[in-house]
């Protein structure tokens, strides 16, 4: 066999291996297609146990601990709150949009106890917009801390670059009146944050400043004028 024939044989052999490998991968992916199920179905349909399922629901407030490994939380169907809760086990990075009430879509194998060891996790927190009319500035809020202690107020400011922390952090983000971020306001928030809630965005928040100087937030929105 001459050199050119050997090269052709090697090339054909490599091509065969590539095609076979692609077919195996395709078969694997096809066999791993997840069955979509509601929270109620995941908890009651025994035929789904041991199979890969895709379930969506709202993250239950207080069902998770920030920084835990594995990261465990629960989801429920807001339309059927009596259906129960599905326990999710996640061993990867928690998305920035994760938080109480966030819609989470998980894919993984359903265990016989109704829990899911998630292989994929997608969270979605829709953007909310609100008018900044009548809102206090950050400086007003910080400088009048004693006067405003425990009083529910609306505050507007720019999200400080690099201040957004993972869900469950004591301070989730900071606001300031300008890009220089002088005299920032530290904000505690247990809910999710939309993708467009980024450094430099103008936010409108509702809540109260506490004795420790941290603003305990009950509602987060983006300035309506930014739409």
C-alpha positions in Angstrom: 0.0 0.0 0.0 1.5 3.3 -1.1 1.7 6.4 1.1 -1.3 8.1 -0.5 -3.5 5.1 0.0 -2.5 4.9 3.6 -3.4 8.5 4.2 -6.8 8.0 2.6 -7.4 4.9 4.8 -6.5 6.9 7.9 -8.8 9.8 6.8 -11.7 7.4 6.2 -11.2 5.7 9.6 -11.2 9.0 11.4 -14.3 10.1 9.6 -16.0 6.8 10.6 -15.1 7.4 14.3 -16.4 10.9 14.2 -19.8 9.8 12.6 -20.2 7.0 15.1 -19.4 9.3 18.0 -21.9 11.8 16.8 -24.6 9.1 16.5 -23.9 7.9 20.0 -24.1 11.5 21.4 -27.4 12.1 19.4 -28.9 8.9 20.8 -27.9 9.9 24.3 -29.5 13.3 24.0 -32.6 11.8 22.4 -32.9 9.3 25.2 -32.5 12.0 27.8 -35.4 14.1 26.7 -37.2 15.4 29.8 -40.9 14.9 30.4 -42.7 18.2 31.3 -44.7 17.9 34.5 -46.5 20.2 36.8 -45.6 20.3 40.5 -48.7 18.2 41.3 -47.8 15.6 38.7 -44.2 15.4 40.0 -45.6 14.7 43.5 -48.4 12.2 42.6 -47.5 10.5 39.3 -45.5 7.4 40.2 -44.8 6.6 36.6 -42.5 9.6 36.5 -40.2 8.3 39.3 -36.7 7.6 38.0 -37.3 9.5 34.8 -35.9 12.9 33.7 -38.6 15.5 34.2 -38.9 19.3 33.6 -40.8 21.1 36.3 -41.5 24.8 36.8 -42.7 26.6 39.9 -42.1 29.6 42.2 -39.2 29.5 44.7 -40.7 29.2 48.2 -39.6 31.9 50.5 -37.5 30.7 53.4 -36.9 27.3 51.7 -33.2 27.9 50.9 -30.0 28.9 52.7 -27.5 31.2 50.9 -24.1 29.6 50.2 -25.2 26.0 51.2 -23.7 23.1 49.2 -25.5 21.4 47.8 -28.0 24.2 47.3 -31.4 23.0 48.3 -34.7 24.9 47.8 -38.4 24.2 47.1 -40.8 25.2 44.4 -44.5 25.4 44.3 -47.3 26.2 41.8 -48.8 29.5 42.8 -52.0 28.5 40.9 -52.3 25.3 43.0 -50.6 26.1 46.3 -52.3 23.1 48.0 -50.6 20.7 45.5 -47.4 20.7 47.6 -43.8 21.5 47.1 -41.0 19.9 45.2 -37.6 19.8 46.8 -34.8 20.7 44.4 -31.1 19.8 44.9 -28.6 21.9 42.9 -24.9 21.5 42.8 -23.8 24.4 40.6 -23.7 28.2 40.5 -26.9 29.8 41.6 -28.3 32.2 38.9 -28.3 35.9 39.8 -32.0 36.1 39.2 -32.7 33.5 41.9 -34.7 34.6 44.9 -38.0 34.2 46.8 -40.9 34.1 44.3 -38.7 33.7 41.3 -40.0 31.3 38.6 -37.5 28.3 38.5 -37.5 25.7 35.8 -35.5 22.6 36.7 -34.6 19.5 34.8 -33.4 16.3 36.5 -34.3 12.8 37.6 -37.4 12.6 39.9 -36.7 10.6 43.1 -39.3 8.4 44.8 -39.6 11.0 47.6 -40.7 13.6 45.1 -37.4 15.5 45.0 -35.3 16.4 42.0 -31.5 16.3 41.7 -31.4 19.1 39.1 -29.0 19.0 36.2 -30.3 22.2 34.7 -31.7 25.3 36.4 -33.2 28.3 34.7 -34.6 31.1 36.8 -36.7 34.1 35.5 -37.5 37.2 37.4 -39.6 39.6 35.1 -38.7 43.2 35.1 -40.9 45.5 37.1 -41.1 49.2 36.5 -42.3 52.0 38.7 -42.4 55.8 38.7 -39.7 57.5 40.8 -42.1 60.4 41.4 -42.2 61.2 45.1 -39.3 59.0 45.9 -36.5 60.1 48.3 -32.9 60.4 47.1 -30.3 58.1 48.6 -28.6 61.0 50.4 -32.0 62.0 51.9 -32.6 58.5 53.2 -29.1 58.0 54.6 -28.9 61.4 56.2 -32.4 61.2 57.8 -31.9 57.6 59.1 -32.9 58.4 62.6 -36.1 60.2 61.5 -37.0 57.5 59.0 -36.2 54.5 61.1 -38.7 51.8 60.5 -40.9 54.1 58.3 -41.9 52.6 54.9 -40.6 54.9 52.1 -39.8 54.8 48.4 -36.2 55.6 47.4 -34.6 56.0 44.0 -31.0 55.8 42.9 -28.4 54.2 40.6 -27.3 50.6 41.2 -23.7 50.8 42.3 -21.4 49.0 39.9 -20.1 45.7 41.3 -22.4 45.9 44.3 -24.9 43.2 43.3 -24.4 40.1 45.5 -25.8 36.5 45.3 -29.2 35.8 46.6 -29.3 35.5 50.4 -26.4 37.9 51.0 -26.9 40.3 53.9 -26.6 43.2 51.4 -27.9 42.3 48.0 -26.9 45.6 46.3 -26.2 49.2 46.9 -27.8 52.4 45.5 -26.2 55.9 45.2 -27.3 59.2 43.8 -24.5 59.3 41.2 -21.9 57.1 39.5 -19.3 58.2 42.0 -21.2 56.2 44.6 -20.7 58.6 47.5 -22.7 57.8 50.6 -24.3 54.6 49.2 -27.3 52.9 50.7 -27.0 49.2 51.4 -30.1 47.2 50.5 -31.3 43.8 51.8 -33.5 41.9 49.4 -34.5 38.3 49.4 -36.3 38.2 46.0 -34.9 37.7 42.5 -33.4 40.4 40.3 -34.2 40.7 36.6 -31.4 40.5 34.0 -31.6 44.2 33.3 -31.0 45.1 37.0 -27.4 45.9 36.5 -24.8 48.4 37.6 -25.8 51.9 36.6 -29.5 51.1 36.2 -31.9 53.5 38.0 -33.9 51.6 40.5 -36.9 52.4 42.6 -37.2 50.5 45.9 -39.7 50.4 48.7 -39.0 49.5 52.3 -37.5 50.9 55.5 -34.1 51.8 56.8 -33.1 50.1 60.0 -30.8 51.0 62.9 -27.9 49.2 61.3 -28.2 51.4 58.3 -29.4 48.7 56.0 -32.5 49.3 53.9 -34.9 46.3 54.3 -36.5 46.2 50.9 -40.0 44.9 50.3 -40.2 45.8 46.6 -37.7 46.3 43.8 -38.4 48.0 40.5 -36.6 49.8 37.7 -37.4 53.5 37.0 -40.4 53.7 34.6 -38.7 56.4 32.7 -36.0 53.8 31.6 -38.5 51.7 29.6 
